[in-house]
Structure formats: structure tokens, C-alpha cells
Amino acid sequence: MKASRIAAAGAVAGAAVLAVSSPCFAHVSVQPEGEAAKGGYAVVGFKVPNERDNASTTKLEVTFPSDHPLSSVLPQPVEGWDIKVTKSRLAEPLEVHGKKIDEAVTKVTWTAKGEGIKPGFFQKFPVSVGTLPENTDQLVFKALQTYSSKEVVRWIEVPQEGQDEPDNPAPVLALTAPAEDGHGHGAAAADDKASDDAEKASAETSAASGDDSGGTDTTARVLGVVGIVVGAAGVAYGVLAGRRRTA
């Protein structure tokens, strides 16, 4: 009896721990497709799991960082969801490619047209973002998740280094080191190939020109020899004709 009571107590305690810790494993998160390099552009996906058994997720609101505003935010259409992009004027304009930008996207809202994210499922919401800042290692996006039961879960707590993860952590995008060149290795390789092709084409053109020139010189020489021969034959014919008349 004592052993069974201990086992039952252990099971209850374990269930309680799982119930308390489950939000940490099923929170709204953000991950890049590949890498999110400083100073570049990236496509990131906001992953939204449904952690309720009796309600669907019908709305997601993501607030973009105001301390590191992004000049370009382009959401990808998601079937079954309406998308609203909210822009606000910046306190300090951004300079991108030589142009000053005085407003940036501050929030993107996805609203389900139908049932939304059902229990036991998750949904990804892709967004193209840039230019990513070079003076920070991460971007924090605070998110609000609304359920069909009208419950709103606020994923807005910023994780702190060296501390336990909060109950409702905000999505954090880790930034990697910037590319070695301004346009990436692929573009550099393409530039090198184009340069090599141009040099090859120039060499071929020069060779072709040399061949044409050589052919022209040979033709001229042949015609000159033929002209000399014909001229000599004409002179000889004239001399013979004169001798016959004299005889």
C-alpha cells in the first residue's frame, strides 16, 4: 500500500511539473531559413503552436523591435489568414542604399478567416526582413496569441542571459556574423565567372582578328605573284610577236 501511494504521489508531482513547464516547450518562436546575417536580408518564420485542447488560435500579433527598426518587412501570404501590416514614423530616419526612410513596420497581424490553428497543430508565418542591424546580436519580437475562447497569451518576456527562461518568453532572432563581402559569396563567384568569360571572349576575338589579318595578307601575296607572272607572260608574247613580223 505504501509503495502504491508513493507511486501515485510521484505521478501527480510529475504531471504537475509537466503542466507548469509545458508553455516553455510550446511558445511562439522565430527562426530564420538558413542564417540571419548582420547587414543582410533573411526570411524568418514565426512558429505558433496551439497549446490548448479546447480552443483554436485565431490571431497572432507580432511587434517589431523599435530599437532596431527594419526598413523592409514583407509577409508571405498564408492560406486561410488575413494579414495587416502596421507602419509608424521613426524618431530618427534610417539611411538605406543612400535613401532616408522615415517610417518602418512596427507590427504585423495575422487573423484567421476560418478555424485557425486547431488543437494539436502549429502554423508558420514567413516574413522577409532586412536590412538586419549590425550593432546587435539578436532581435526581440513580442507576440500576442489569441484563442477562439478569447484568451490572449502574451509572449513578451525578454529572456535574460544566465537566468531561467521566463514563463512567456518573447520570440528572439539570433543574428550571425555579416558576410565577408557586400553581396555574398554567390554573387562574388558570379562576378569572377563573368570576368573570366569576358577575358576569354576578348582573347577569342583577338585570335579571330589575327587569323583574318593573316588570311588577308596571304591572299594579297598570291594575287601579287599572279600579277607578276601575267605581266611577264604579256611581255614575252609581245617580243615574240615583234620578231615574227620582222622576219
KEZA-774245 format. One record per atom (N, C-alpha, C, O): residue in three letters; x, y, z. Coordinates in pm, whole numbers, padded with zeros to 5 digits, always signed. Example, Ala and Ser with C-alpha at 12.3 -4.5 7.8 and 13.67 -1.06 7.14 Angstrom:
BEGIN
ALA+01319-00569+00780;ALA+01230-00450+00780;ALA+01320-00330+00780;ALA+01424-00332+00846;SER+01285-00225+00708;SER+01367-00106+00714;SER+01290+00003+00787;SER+01341+00114+00804;
END
This chain:
BEGIN
MET+00083-00120+00000;MET+00000+00000+00000;MET+00087+00125+00000;MET+00061+00221-00073;LYS+00192+00122+00085;LYS+00278+00238+00094;LYS+00346+00264-00040;LYS+00359+00379-00083;ALA+00390+00158-00105;ALA+00457+00173-00235;ALA+00363+00231-00339;ALA+00403+00316-00418;SER+00238+00185-00339;SER+00142+00237-00437;SER+00112+00384-00412;SER+00095+00461-00507;ARG+00106+00423-00285;ARG+00080+00564-00253;ARG+00197+00652-00299;ARG+00177+00762-00351;ILE+00319+00601-00278;ILE+00436+00678-00323;ILE+00436+00692-00474;ILE+00466+00800-00526;ALA+00402+00584-00545;ALA+00398+00589-00692;ALA+00293+00688-00740;ALA+00315+00763-00835;ALA+00176+00685-00672;ALA+00068+00777-00712;ALA+00110+00921-00688;ALA+00083+01009-00770;ALA+00175+00944-00574;ALA+00221+01080-00544;ALA+00324+01127-00645;ALA+00324+01242-00687;GLY+00412+01034-00684;GLY+00513+01069-00784;GLY+00451+01103-00918;GLY+00495+01195-00986;ALA+00348+01028-00957;ALA+00280+01054-01084;ALA+00214+01190-01083;ALA+00220+01264-01181;VAL+00148+01223-00970;VAL+00083+01355-00960;VAL+00185+01466-00968;VAL+00164+01566-01037;ALA+00297+01449-00897;ALA+00401+01551-00899;ALA+00459+01568-01040;ALA+00483+01680-01085;GLY+00480+01455-01109;GLY+00532+01464-01245;GLY+00436+01534-01338;GLY+00477+01614-01422;ALA+00307+01505-01323;ALA+00207+01572-01407;ALA+00205+01721-01379;ALA+00189+01801-01471;ALA+00222+01758-01252;ALA+00223+01900-01216;ALA+00342+01970-01279;ALA+00329+02082-01329;VAL+00459+01905-01276;VAL+00578+01964-01337;VAL+00558+01984-01486;VAL+00593+02089-01540;LEU+00502+01883-01554;LEU+00477+01895-01698;LEU+00378+02006-01727;LEU+00394+02080-01824;ALA+00277+02019-01643;ALA+00175+02123-01665;ALA+00237+02261-01652;ALA+00202+02352-01727;VAL+00329+02276-01556;VAL+00391+02406-01535;VAL+00492+02438-01644;VAL+00504+02552-01688;SER+00566+02334-01688;SER+00675+02359-01783;SER+00631+02352-01928;SER+00708+02393-02015;SER+00513+02304-01957;SER+00470+02287-02096;SER+00473+02415-02178;SER+00510+02407-02295;PRO+00435+02533-02124;PRO+00443+02654-02205;PRO+00582+02683-02256;PRO+00598+02742-02363;CYS+00686+02643-02179;CYS+00823+02670-02222;CYS+00858+02591-02347;CYS+00945+02632-02424;PHE+00791+02477-02368;PHE+00819+02394-02483;PHE+00726+02425-02600;PHE+00748+02375-02710;ALA+00624+02506-02577;ALA+00525+02530-02682;ALA+00497+02678-02699;ALA+00383+02718-02722;HIS+00601+02758-02688;HIS+00579+02902-02701;HIS+00599+02947-02846;HIS+00654+02873-02927;VAL+00556+03069-02877;VAL+00577+03127-03009;VAL+00727+03155-03026;VAL+00790+03213-02938;SER+00782+03113-03138;SER+00925+03130-03162;SER+00949+03184-03302;SER+00857+03188-03385;VAL+01073+03226-03329;VAL+01110+03276-03462;VAL+01244+03215-03501;VAL+01339+03213-03422;GLN+01250+03164-03624;GLN+01371+03102-03676;GLN+01392+03146-03820;GLN+01296+03159-03896;PRO+01519+03168-03860;PRO+01545+03205-04000;PRO+01553+03083-04089;PRO+01580+02972-04043;GLU+01529+03104-04218;GLU+01551+02999-04318;GLU+01698+03010-04360;GLU+01733+03091-04447;GLY+01782+02929-04299;GLY+01926+02943-04321;GLY+01986+03025-04210;GLY+01978+02988-04093;GLU+02048+03139-04247;GLU+02108+03227-04149;GLU+02050+03367-04160;GLU+02002+03408-04266;ALA+02056+03439-04049;ALA+02016+03579-04046;ALA+02142+03660-04020;ALA+02175+03689-03905;ALA+02214+03697-04127;ALA+02343+03764-04114;ALA+02325+03913-04095;ALA+02239+03976-04157;LYS+02406+03969-04008;LYS+02402+04113-03983;LYS+02429+04190-04112;LYS+02518+04154-04190;GLY+02351+04295-04134;GLY+02369+04377-04253;GLY+02305+04321-04378;GLY+02315+04382-04485;GLY+02238+04206-04367;GLY+02177+04145-04485;GLY+02027+04129-04470;GLY+01965+04193-04386;TYR+01970+04044-04554;TYR+01827+04015-04553;TYR+01807+03868-04519;TYR+01895+03785-04542;ALA+01691+03836-04467;ALA+01661+03697-04431;ALA+01511+03675-04435;ALA+01432+03768-04421;VAL+01474+03549-04455;VAL+01334+03509-04442;VAL+01322+03435-04309;VAL+01388+03333-04287;VAL+01237+03487-04222;VAL+01219+03425-04091;VAL+01077+03374-04079;VAL+00985+03424-04144;GLY+01061+03273-03996;GLY+00929+03214-03977;GLY+00888+03218-03831;GLY+00962+03171-03744;PHE+00771+03273-03804;PHE+00716+03273-03669;PHE+00635+03145-03652;PHE+00532+03125-03718;LYS+00681+03058-03564;LYS+00616+02930-03542;LYS+00520+02941-03424;LYS+00560+02977-03313;VAL+00393+02909-03450;VAL+00289+02926-03349;VAL+00222+02791-03323;VAL+00141+02746-03404;PRO+00253+02726-03211;PRO+00185+02601-03175;PRO+00057+02630-03097;PRO+00048+02731-03028;ASN-00039+02542-03109;ASN-00161+02555-03029;ASN-00144+02470-02903;ASN-00134+02347-02912;GLU-00141+02534-02789;GLU-00118+02462-02663;GLU-00246+02446-02581;GLU-00240+02418-02461;ARG-00358+02463-02646;ARG-00487+02443-02578;ARG-00558+02323-02639;ARG-00545+02296-02759;ASP-00633+02251-02558;ASP-00706+02132-02604;ASP-00849+02163-02648;ASP-00913+02083-02716;ASN-00899+02281-02607;ASN-01040+02311-02633;ASN-01060+02443-02707;ASN-01170+02498-02705;ALA-00955+02494-02772;ALA-00970+02620-02846;ALA-00866+02625-02958;ALA-00762+02560-02951;SER-00896+02704-03060;SER-00805+02722-03173;SER-00740+02860-03165;SER-00797+02953-03109;THR-00620+02871-03220;THR-00554+03001-03230;THR-00610+03074-03351;THR-00604+03025-03464;THR-00665+03191-03328;THR-00732+03264-03436;THR-00662+03396-03473;THR-00700+03461-03570;LYS-00560+03434-03394;LYS-00495+03562-03423;LYS-00354+03564-03367;LYS-00328+03511-03258;LEU-00263+03625-03442;LEU-00125+03644-03397;LEU-00084+03787-03427;LEU-00096+03834-03541;GLU-00034+03856-03326;GLU+00017+03992-03342;GLU+00164+03992-03303;GLU+00200+03955-03191;VAL+00249+04033-03395;VAL+00393+04039-03369;VAL+00439+04184-03377;VAL+00421+04251-03479;THR+00498+04232-03268;THR+00553+04367-03263;THR+00700+04364-03300;THR+00777+04287-03243;PHE+00739+04447-03396;PHE+00877+04451-03441;PHE+00958+04549-03357;PHE+00904+04649-03309;PRO+01088+04520-03337;PRO+01169+04600-03246;PRO+01180+04745-03288;PRO+01212+04775-03403;SER+01154+04835-03193;SER+01165+04979-03221;SER+01307+05030-03202;SER+01344+05134-03257;ASP+01389+04956-03123;ASP+01527+04999-03103;ASP+01615+04965-03223;ASP+01722+05024-03241;HIS+01571+04869-03304;HIS+01642+04833-03427;HIS+01540+04818-03540;HIS+01511+04707-03583;PRO+01484+04929-03587;PRO+01379+04921-03690;PRO+01432+04861-03821;PRO+01548+04879-03857;LEU+01343+04790-03889;LEU+01377+04726-04015;LEU+01312+04802-04131;LEU+01193+04830-04128;SER+01392+04833-04231;SER+01342+04913-04343;SER+01252+04833-04436;SER+01168+04890-04505;SER+01269+04700-04436;SER+01190+04616-04526;SER+01129+04499-04448;SER+01201+04420-04387;VAL+00996+04489-04449;VAL+00923+04379-04386;VAL+00814+04336-04483;VAL+00720+04410-04508;LEU+00828+04215-04539;LEU+00733+04167-04640;LEU+00679+04031-04598;LEU+00749+03930-04612;PRO+00557+04024-04546;PRO+00499+03895-04508;PRO+00463+03811-04630;PRO+00422+03864-04733;GLN+00479+03683-04618;GLN+00436+03590-04723;GLN+00290+03554-04701;GLN+00251+03525-04587;PRO+00209+03555-04805;PRO+00067+03517-04787;PRO+00054+03378-04728;PRO+00126+03286-04766;VAL-00038+03364-04634;VAL-00065+03235-04571;VAL-00212+03201-04596;VAL-00301+03279-04561;GLU-00236+03087-04655;GLU-00373+03047-04689;GLU-00459+03039-04563;GLU-00421+02977-04464;GLY-00576+03102-04571;GLY-00669+03099-04459;GLY-00648+03209-04356;GLY-00713+03210-04252;TRP-00556+03303-04387;TRP-00527+03410-04292;TRP-00522+03545-04362;TRP-00468+03558-04472;ASP-00580+03647-04297;ASP-00566+03785-04342;ASP-00443+03845-04275;ASP-00412+03813-04160;ILE-00374+03934-04347;ILE-00251+03993-04294;ILE-00264+04145-04296;ILE-00303+04204-04397;LYS-00230+04207-04185;LYS-00230+04352-04175;LYS-00093+04400-04131;LYS-00040+04354-04029;VAL-00035+04491-04207;VAL+00097+04547-04175;VAL+00080+04689-04125;VAL+00020+04773-04193;THR+00132+04717-04007;THR+00121+04849-03946;THR+00256+04919-03948;THR+00357+04863-03904;LYS+00259+05042-04000;LYS+00381+05121-04004;LYS+00369+05243-03912;LYS+00260+05293-03887;SER+00482+05287-03862;SER+00486+05405-03776;SER+00605+05491-03816;SER+00704+05442-03870;ARG+00594+05621-03787;ARG+00703+05714-03818;ARG+00817+05695-03719;ARG+00796+05676-03599;LEU+00939+05701-03772;LEU+01057+05681-03688;LEU+01103+05812-03625;LEU+01092+05919-03685;ALA+01153+05801-03503;ALA+01207+05920-03436;ALA+01333+05968-03509;ALA+01356+06088-03522;GLU+01413+05872-03555;GLU+01533+05903-03633;GLU+01528+05827-03764;GLU+01522+05704-03763;PRO+01530+05896-03878;PRO+01521+05828-04008;PRO+01636+05731-04030;PRO+01747+05752-03980;LEU+01608+05625-04105;LEU+01710+05529-04143;LEU+01764+05566-04281;LEU+01691+05619-04365;GLU+01892+05537-04304;GLU+01951+05558-04435;GLU+01982+05422-04496;GLU+02067+05348-04445;VAL+01913+05388-04604;VAL+01929+05259-04669;VAL+01958+05282-04817;VAL+01877+05343-04888;HIS+02073+05233-04863;HIS+02113+05249-05004;HIS+02109+05396-05046;HIS+02066+05428-05157;GLY+02154+05482-04958;GLY+02161+05623-04990;GLY+02030+05699-04979;GLY+02026+05819-05007;LYS+01923+05632-04938;LYS+01793+05697-04923;LYS+01751+05699-04776;LYS+01777+05605-04701;LYS+01688+05807-04736;LYS+01641+05818-04599;LYS+01498+05767-04587;LYS+01411+05802-04667;ILE+01474+05682-04487;ILE+01342+05624-04463;ILE+01293+05673-04328;ILE+01360+05653-04226;ASP+01176+05736-04326;ASP+01127+05796-04202;ASP+01016+05715-04136;ASP+00959+05759-04036;GLU+00983+05597-04191;GLU+00884+05511-04128;GLU+00922+05365-04149;GLU+00991+05331-04245;ALA+00875+05280-04058;ALA+00908+05138-04065;ALA+00792+05057-04009;ALA+00706+05110-03939;VAL+00791+04929-04040;VAL+00686+04839-03991;VAL+00707+04817-03841;VAL+00816+04782-03797;THR+00602+04837-03766;THR+00610+04818-03621;THR+00528+04698-03573;THR+00547+04650-03462;LYS+00436+04650-03659;LYS+00355+04536-03619;LYS+00296+04466-03741;LYS+00257+04530-03838;VAL+00290+04334-03732;VAL+00222+04254-03835;VAL+00120+04166-03764;VAL+00151+04100-03664;THR-00004+04166-03815;THR-00113+04091-03752;THR-00171+03991-03851;THR-00206+04025-03964;TRP-00180+03867-03807;TRP-00242+03761-03886;TRP-00374+03722-03817;TRP-00377+03692-03698;THR-00483+03725-03894;THR-00615+03691-03840;THR-00675+03578-03923;THR-00682+03587-04045;ALA-00718+03473-03856;ALA-00772+03356-03926;ALA-00906+03388-03990;ALA-00991+03454-03929;LYS-00924+03341-04113;LYS-01052+03357-04180;LYS-01151+03249-04136;LYS-01273+03268-04140;GLY-01096+03135-04094;GLY-01182+03024-04051;GLY-01150+02981-03910;GLY-01151+03062-03817;GLU-01121+02852-03893;GLU-01098+02797-03760;GLU-00961+02831-03703;GLU-00942+02831-03581;GLY-00865+02862-03790;GLY-00730+02893-03742;GLY-00648+02769-03714;GLY-00660+02669-03784;ILE-00565+02776-03611;ILE-00479+02664-03575;ILE-00552+02577-03474;ILE-00575+02619-03360;LYS-00586+02457-03514;LYS-00663+02368-03427;LYS-00573+02306-03320;LYS-00451+02307-03334;PRO-00632+02254-03213;PRO-00554+02185-03110;PRO-00472+02071-03170;PRO-00521+01994-03252;GLY-00346+02062-03127;GLY-00259+01956-03177;GLY-00184+01992-03303;GLY-00115+01907-03359;PHE-00196+02119-03351;PHE-00129+02162-03473;PHE-00050+02291-03447;PHE-00066+02356-03344;PHE+00036+02325-03544;PHE+00106+02453-03539;PHE+00103+02515-03678;PHE+00070+02448-03777;GLN+00138+02642-03685;GLN+00139+02714-03812;GLN+00263+02803-03818;GLN+00303+02860-03717;LYS+00322+02814-03937;LYS+00435+02905-03957;LYS+00392+03025-04038;LYS+00314+03013-04134;PHE+00442+03141-04000;PHE+00411+03267-04068;PHE+00542+03328-04117;PHE+00611+03394-04040;PRO+00577+03309-04247;PRO+00706+03358-04300;PRO+00703+03508-04329;PRO+00602+03562-04374;VAL+00817+03572-04304;VAL+00833+03716-04330;VAL+00974+03740-04380;VAL+01071+03689-04323;SER+00987+03819-04487;SER+01117+03863-04535;SER+01152+03993-04464;SER+01074+04088-04466;VAL+01270+03998-04402;VAL+01309+04116-04324;VAL+01449+04162-04363;VAL+01532+04082-04407;GLY+01475+04292-04344;GLY+01606+04350-04368;GLY+01597+04502-04362;GLY+01485+04552-04348;THR+01699+04577-04371;THR+01833+04524-04354;THR+01855+04495-04206;THR+01822+04578-04121;LEU+01912+04378-04174;LEU+01933+04341-04035;LEU+02043+04427-03975;LEU+02144+04453-04040;PRO+02026+04472-03851;PRO+02125+04561-03788;PRO+02258+04492-03767;PRO+02266+04370-03755;GLU+02364+04573-03763;GLU+02498+04520-03743;GLU+02550+04545-03601;GLU+02657+04497-03565;ASN+02475+04620-03521;ASN+02522+04657-03388;ASN+02452+04582-03276;ASN+02447+04630-03162;THR+02397+04464-03307;THR+02334+04380-03205;THR+02343+04235-03246;THR+02357+04204-03365;ASP+02334+04146-03150;ASP+02342+04003-03178;ASP+02205+03936-03187;ASP+02197+03818-03222;GLN+02099+04010-03156;GLN+01967+03949-03159;GLN+01859+04056-03174;GLN+01880+04174-03146;LEU+01744+04010-03220;LEU+01625+04096-03230;LEU+01513+04029-03151;LEU+01492+03908-03161;VAL+01442+04108-03072;VAL+01333+04056-02990;VAL+01200+04099-03051;VAL+01177+04218-03076;PHE+01113+04002-03074;PHE+00980+04027-03128;PHE+00877+03985-03023;PHE+00867+03867-02989;LYS+00800+04079-02973;LYS+00697+04046-02875;LYS+00569+04006-02950;LYS+00533+04068-03050;ALA+00502+03901-02899;ALA+00388+03846-02971;ALA+00269+03823-02879;ALA+00284+03792-02761;LEU+00149+03841-02936;LEU+00024+03812-02867;LEU-00049+03704-02944;LEU-00072+03716-03064;GLN-00086+03596-02874;GLN-00156+03482-02934;GLN-00298+03477-02880;GLN-00319+03462-02760;THR-00396+03491-02970;THR-00536+03494-02929;THR-00606+03364-02970;THR-00589+03315-03081;TYR-00683+03310-02877;TYR-00757+03185-02900;TYR-00904+03214-02928;TYR-00954+03323-02901;SER-00971+03113-02982;SER-01114+03126-03012;SER-01197+03143-02884;SER-01311+03189-02890;SER-01139+03108-02771;SER-01206+03126-02641;SER-01189+03267-02587;SER-01232+03297-02476;LYS-01126+03355-02666;LYS-01099+03494-02630;LYS-00979+03508-02535;LYS-00946+03619-02493;GLU-00915+03398-02502;GLU-00794+03403-02420;GLU-00679+03462-02501;GLU-00663+03429-02618;VAL-00601+03549-02438;VAL-00484+03609-02503;VAL-00359+03574-02422;VAL-00350+03604-02303;VAL-00264+03509-02489;VAL-00137+03475-02425;VAL-00033+03575-02474;VAL-00014+03592-02594;ARG+00034+03640-02379;ARG+00129+03747-02412;ARG+00272+03692-02404;ARG+00327+03670-02296;TRP+00330+03669-02520;TRP+00469+03622-02527;TRP+00558+03745-02537;TRP+00604+03781-02646;ILE+00583+03809-02423;ILE+00651+03939-02424;ILE+00768+03948-02326;ILE+00833+04052-02318;GLU+00795+03843-02253;GLU+00903+03848-02155;GLU+01037+03822-02224;GLU+01055+03721-02291;VAL+01131+03915-02206;VAL+01260+03905-02274;VAL+01353+03813-02194;VAL+01381+03841-02078;PRO+01400+03705-02253;PRO+01493+03615-02184;PRO+01622+03687-02149;PRO+01674+03764-02230;GLN+01675+03662-02030;GLN+01799+03724-01984;GLN+01908+03619-01974;GLN+01885+03508-01926;GLU+02027+03655-02021;GLU+02139+03561-02018;GLU+02174+03524-01874;GLU+02184+03612-01787;GLY+02192+03397-01849;GLY+02227+03350-01717;GLY+02109+03325-01626;GLY+02126+03285-01511;GLN+01988+03349-01676;GLN+01869+03328-01596;GLN+01780+03223-01662;GLN+01792+03194-01781;ASP+01689+03166-01581;ASP+01596+03067-01635;ASP+01503+03132-01736;ASP+01473+03251-01729;GLU+01458+03051-01831;GLU+01365+03102-01931;GLU+01234+03143-01864;GLU+01181+03067-01784;PRO+01182+03260-01896;PRO+01055+03303-01836;PRO+00939+03217-01882;PRO+00951+03140-01977;ASP+00826+03232-01814;ASP+00707+03152-01847;ASP+00652+03187-01984;ASP+00602+03099-02055;ASN+00661+03312-02022;ASN+00608+03357-02151;ASN+00715+03433-02228;ASN+00706+03554-02245;PRO+00818+03360-02276;PRO+00929+03427-02344;PRO+00889+03485-02479;PRO+00808+03428-02551;ALA+00947+03600-02511;ALA+00925+03661-02641;ALA+01011+03591-02746;ALA+01119+03542-02713;PRO+00965+03584-02870;PRO+01048+03526-02977;PRO+01176+03607-02996;PRO+01171+03730-03004;VAL+01290+03539-03003;VAL+01419+03606-03019;VAL+01489+03551-03143;VAL+01504+03429-03158;LEU+01531+03640-03232;LEU+01603+03602-03354;LEU+01752+03627-03333;LEU+01794+03741-03314;ALA+01832+03521-03338;ALA+01976+03532-03323;ALA+02038+03573-03458;ALA+02005+03514-03561;LEU+02126+03672-03455;LEU+02192+03720-03576;LEU+02334+03664-03584;LEU+02404+03655-03484;THR+02374+03627-03705;THR+02508+03572-03726;THR+02601+03681-03780;THR+02557+03792-03810;ALA+02729+03647-03791;ALA+02829+03743-03840;ALA+02797+03785-03982;ALA+02742+03707-04060;PRO+02829+03908-04017;PRO+02800+03956-04154;PRO+02882+03882-04257;PRO+02987+03825-04226;ALA+02835+03884-04381;ALA+02907+03821-04491;ALA+03037+03894-04515;ALA+03050+04012-04482;GLU+03137+03824-04572;GLU+03268+03883-04594;GLU+03264+03995-04697;GLU+03346+04086-04691;ASP+03170+03990-04790;ASP+03156+04096-04890;ASP+03013+04146-04887;ASP+02926+04088-04822;GLY+02990+04254-04957;GLY+02860+04319-04951;GLY+02749+04245-05019;GLY+02632+04269-04989;HIS+02781+04154-05111;HIS+02674+04089-05185;HIS+02682+03938-05178;HIS+02613+03870-05254;GLY+02763+03883-05090;GLY+02761+03739-05068;GLY+02856+03664-05159;GLY+02897+03714-05263;HIS+02890+03539-05116;HIS+02985+03459-05192;HIS+02930+03420-05329;HIS+03006+03415-05425;GLY+02800+03393-05338;GLY+02743+03352-05465;GLY+02757+03460-05570;GLY+02794+03432-05684;ALA+02728+03584-05532;ALA+02740+03695-05626;ALA+02885+03718-05664;ALA+02914+03750-05779;ALA+02977+03703-05567;ALA+03119+03721-05595;ALA+03166+03617-05696;ALA+03240+03649-05789;ALA+03123+03494-05678;ALA+03160+03388-05772;ALA+03106+03418-05911;ALA+03173+03395-06011;ALA+02984+03469-05915;ALA+02924+03504-06044;ALA+03004+03616-06111;ALA+03026+03612-06232;ASP+03048+03716-06032;ASP+03128+03824-06087;ASP+03260+03771-06143;ASP+03304+03812-06250;ASP+03325+03678-06067;ASP+03450+03621-06113;ASP+03429+03545-06243;ASP+03510+03556-06336;LYS+03321+03468-06251;LYS+03293+03391-06373;LYS+03268+03485-06490;LYS+03316+03459-06601;ALA+03194+03593-06466;ALA+03167+03688-06573;ALA+03296+03752-06622;ALA+03314+03774-06742;SER+03386+03783-06527;SER+03514+03841-06565;SER+03597+03745-06648;SER+03657+03783-06749;ASP+03599+03616-06606;ASP+03672+03515-06680;ASP+03614+03498-06820;ASP+03688+03487-06918;ASP+03481+03497-06830;ASP+03416+03483-06960;ASP+03451+03599-07051;ASP+03474+03582-07171;ALA+03454+03720-06991;ALA+03486+03839-07070;ALA+03629+03832-07123;ALA+03654+03864-07239;GLU+03724+03789-07037;GLU+03863+03778-07080;GLU+03876+03673-07191;GLU+03950+03693-07287;LYS+03804+03559-07175;LYS+03808+03453-07275;LYS+03753+03502-07408;LYS+03810+03476-07514;ALA+03641+03574-07401;ALA+03580+03627-07523;ALA+03673+03725-07592;ALA+03684+03726-07715;SER+03740+03808-07512;SER+03834+03905-07569;SER+03950+03836-07638;SER+03992+03876-07747;ALA+04001+03728-07573;ALA+04112+03653-07633;ALA+04070+03588-07764;ALA+04145+03589-07862;GLU+03947+03531-07764;GLU+03898+03466-07885;GLU+03881+03567-07997;GLU+03911+03539-08113;THR+03832+03687-07961;THR+03814+03791-08062;THR+03947+03834-08121;THR+03959+03854-08242;SER+04048+03848-08033;SER+04181+03887-08079;SER+04239+03780-08171;SER+04300+03811-08274;ALA+04219+03653-08132;ALA+04271+03544-08214;ALA+04204+03542-08350;ALA+04269+03522-08453;ALA+04072+03564-08349;ALA+03997+03565-08475;ALA+04045+03679-08564;ALA+04059+03663-08685;SER+04069+03795-08503;SER+04118+03909-08578;SER+04254+03879-08639;SER+04281+03915-08754;GLY+04341+03811-08560;GLY+04473+03774-08609;GLY+04462+03679-08727;GLY+04536+03693-08824;ASP+04371+03583-08719;ASP+04352+03487-08827;ASP+04304+03557-08952;ASP+04352+03527-09062;ASP+04209+03650-08938;ASP+04157+03723-09053;ASP+04267+03803-09118;ASP+04278+03808-09240;SER+04351+03868-09035;SER+04458+03951-09088;SER+04557+03866-09165;SER+04602+03904-09273;GLY+04591+03747-09108;GLY+04684+03658-09176;GLY+04630+03611-09309;GLY+04703+03603-09407;GLY+04501+03580-09313;GLY+04439+03534-09438;GLY+04442+03642-09543;GLY+04466+03613-09661;THR+04418+03766-09505;THR+04419+03878-09599;THR+04557+03900-09657;THR+04571+03924-09777;ASP+04662+03891-09571;ASP+04799+03909-09619;ASP+04836+03800-09719;ASP+04899+03828-09821;THR+04799+03677-09691;THR+04831+03565-09782;THR+04766+03584-09917;THR+04828+03562-10022;THR+04639+03625-09915;THR+04566+03648-10041;THR+04633+03756-10124;THR+04646+03742-10246;ALA+04674+03863-10059;ALA+04737+03974-10129;ALA+04868+03929-10194;ALA+04899+03967-10307;ARG+04944+03847-10119;ARG+05070+03799-10174;ARG+05048+03712-10297;ARG+05120+03724-10396;VAL+04949+03623-10290;VAL+04919+03535-10403;VAL+04879+03615-10526;VAL+04924+03589-10637;LEU+04793+03714-10504;LEU+04749+03797-10617;LEU+04866+03874-10678;LEU+04874+03892-10799;GLY+04956+03918-10590;GLY+05073+03992-10643;GLY+05160+03904-10731;GLY+05204+03947-10838;VAL+05185+03780-10687;VAL+05266+03687-10767;VAL+05199+03657-10899;VAL+05264+03655-11004;VAL+05066+03634-10895;VAL+04993+03606-11018;VAL+05004+03723-11114;VAL+05019+03704-11235;GLY+04996+03846-11060;GLY+05005+03964-11146;GLY+05141+03974-11214;GLY+05151+04011-11331;ILE+05246+03941-11138;ILE+05381+03946-11195;ILE+05395+03845-11308;ILE+05450+03874-11414;VAL+05342+03723-11280;VAL+05352+03618-11382;VAL+05278+03658-11510;VAL+05330+03642-11620;VAL+05157+03710-11491;VAL+05077+03750-11609;VAL+05148+03861-11685;VAL+05148+03863-11808;GLY+05208+03954-11610;GLY+05278+04064-11677;GLY+05398+04014-11757;GLY+05420+04058-11870;ALA+05473+03924-11699;ALA+05591+03868-11768;ALA+05550+03794-11893;ALA+05616+03802-11996;ALA+05438+03719-11882;ALA+05389+03645-12000;ALA+05350+03741-12111;ALA+05374+03714-12228;GLY+05290+03854-12073;GLY+05250+03951-12175;GLY+05369+04011-12246;GLY+05367+04030-12367;VAL+05476+04041-12170;VAL+05595+04098-12229;VAL+05659+03999-12326;VAL+05702+04035-12435;ALA+05664+03872-12282;ALA+05726+03769-12367;ALA+05648+03752-12497;ALA+05706+03736-12604;TYR+05516+03755-12486;TYR+05432+03741-12605;TYR+05456+03856-12700;TYR+05459+03836-12822;GLY+05473+03976-12648;GLY+05496+04092-12735;GLY+05629+04082-12807;GLY+05638+04115-12925;VAL+05731+04037-12737;VAL+05864+04023-12800;VAL+05859+03921-12914;VAL+05912+03946-13022;LEU+05796+03808-12891;LEU+05786+03703-12994;LEU+05709+03754-13116;LEU+05746+03728-13231;ALA+05602+03826-13088;ALA+05522+03877-13200;ALA+05601+03973-13286;ALA+05587+03973-13408;GLY+05686+04056-13221;GLY+05766+04152-13297;GLY+05869+04084-13385;GLY+05893+04126-13498;ARG+05929+03981-13332;ARG+06030+03908-13410;ARG+05967+03844-13532;ARG+06030+03844-13637;ARG+05846+03790-13524;ARG+05779+03726-13636;ARG+05750+03827-13747;ARG+05765+03797-13865;ARG+05709+03947-13706;ARG+05680+04048-13809;ARG+05807+04091-13882;ARG+05806+04114-14002;THR+05917+04101-13807;THR+06043+04143-13868;THR+06093+04038-13965;THR+06149+04070-14070;ALA+06074+03913-13929;ALA+06117+03805-14018;ALA+06029+03803-14142;ALA+06049+03719-14230;
END
